[in-house]
Amino acid sequence: MLSKRIINELLDLGCIILRNELLSKHCSFRIGGPVDFFIKIPNEAALSFLLQYVNRKKIYILGSGSNVLFPDNGYNGIVATLVGEFKYCFVNKYNITCGGGTQLSDIVNLTTIHNLTGLEFAIGIPGTIGGATYCNAGLQTKWISSVINGIEFFNENSQKAYLDRKDISFKYRTSSLNTCIITQVRLKLNKKSKSNYNINKYLYHRIQTQPMSLPNAGSIFKNPIGLNAGKLIEDAQLKGVCIGKAKISEKHGNFILNTGGACANEVLYLIKLIQAKVKQKFNITLEPEIKIIK
Ligand SMILES: Cc1cc2nc3c(=O)[nH]c(=O)nc-3n(C[C@H](O)[C@H](O)[C@H](O)COP(=O)(O)OP(=O)(O)OC[C@H]3O[C@@H](n4cnc5c(N)ncnc54)[C@H](O)[C@@H]3O)c2cc1C
């Protein structure tokens, strides 16, 4: 898939290439077997070169890996992540421009320093702005899409392109950016008039309601319209249920925890169990929010 010549070119362009790298090292679940090539891409020249020589379908773009479940037998292809020159953010009045690989937490911090409002809900959401944009990350009724002004990306034909907010469709935890590799996101915020009370409120709520100490991938299921997936799982008496080393959190029913050495199949088994019980008890189909990679 990657000839010696392409590998050497990528190395010259500053990439770090890891062979048979365990994906468990690159996701918050700490689960996943080896990938043929794990590539850290530091700049647009390297990304453009990779896309020129490798079929896009063979490349999985990873942010911080906080919303994915990789299979135990790994991934046949390339997992690539944006590093180096893709990590930046700068402020111009109410606008923030950031590289696709920038951590969301760094951007939230910057909004606090510059007294900007609109992104408080994102405090504590792990991951990159690229991943958050792709997934339309959010909390309750707040979404990242509400502060996005436009994006820069590589399209399915491996060409660099731009989209204004009005040309992107965002829905609950999803976007129309399926085949895009998001390299830059432009945000538009507002001037804050009060103290940072809101940010503390969001952080406090997260600490109170979510398990913090064991590896997980955040909410496993999307909330059905008007309902709360965690509450449905709790009402189905599934909190605390374990399969092997995977466990449904006792603190939040919509979190599955890796209690130490869990494998993807155990998590998948729990996902199916939850879906079956919730369907049986409430006639509701829960749809996974996490990306289950095959
Ligand atoms: C403890 C915890 C709490 C969480 N809380 C929340 C929450 O409150 N709200 C919420 O919405 N989510 C939450 N999440 C889930 C997750 O953090 C978010 O979805 C986050 O935005 C994912 O970003 P990431 O960089 O980790 O993406 P990844 O998990 O690496 O990838 C997610 C998807 O985005 C794609 N992607 C990543 N980067 C790019 C890019 N540059 N271009 C194109 N596609 C890309 C990937 O291909 C994949 O399909 C939580 C997760 C954890 C572990």
The ligand as a Gaussian input file, in Angstrom:
#p B3LYP/6-31G(d) Opt

LIG

0 1
 C      -14.972000      11.700000      28.797000
 C      -15.584000      12.109000      27.485000
 C      -16.570000      13.094000      27.461000
 C      -17.144000      13.454000      26.243000
 N      -18.113000      14.428000      26.258000
 C      -18.678000      14.798000      25.087000
 C      -19.685000      15.814000      25.079000
 O      -20.061000      16.375000      26.090000
 N      -20.213000      16.148000      23.871000
 C      -19.812000      15.561000      22.705000
 O      -20.334000      15.914000      21.644000
 N      -18.864000      14.614000      22.702000
 C      -18.282000      14.221000      23.848000
 N      -17.323000      13.250000      23.842000
 C      -16.955000      12.600000      22.583000
 C      -15.757000      13.250000      21.861000
 O      -14.880000      13.839000      22.786000
 C      -16.185000      14.317000      20.861000
 O      -17.032000      13.772000      19.874000
 C      -14.961000      14.956000      20.169000
 O      -15.400000      16.085000      19.474000
 C      -14.244000      14.008000      19.212000
 O      -13.034000      14.634000      18.801000
 P      -11.742000      13.757000      18.464000
 O      -10.698000      14.685000      17.958000
 O      -11.363000      12.916000      19.609000
 O      -12.311000      12.877000      17.278000
 P      -12.008000      11.331000      17.001000
 O      -12.636000      10.527000      18.074000
 O      -10.582000      11.136000      16.741000
 O      -12.814000      11.141000      15.657000
 C      -14.224000      11.254000      15.652000
 C      -14.679000      11.348000      14.193000
 O      -14.218000      12.582000      13.648000
 C      -13.457000      12.331000      12.472000
 N      -12.380000      13.331000      12.438000
 C      -11.480000      13.609000      13.414000
 N      -10.677000      14.606000      13.020000
 C      -11.063000      14.961000      11.780000
 C      -10.622000      15.913000      10.819000
 N       -9.597000      16.750000      11.073000
 N      -11.261000      15.970000       9.637000
 C      -12.295000      15.170000       9.359000
 N      -12.761000      14.246000      10.196000
 C      -12.158000      14.136000      11.411000
 C      -12.942000      10.905000      12.623000
 O      -12.658000      10.329000      11.360000
 C      -14.102000      10.242000      13.331000
 O      -15.081000       9.844000      12.398000
 C      -16.723000      12.851000      25.044000
 C      -15.721000      11.877000      25.070000
 C      -15.152000      11.498000      26.284000
 C      -14.069000      10.450000      26.290000

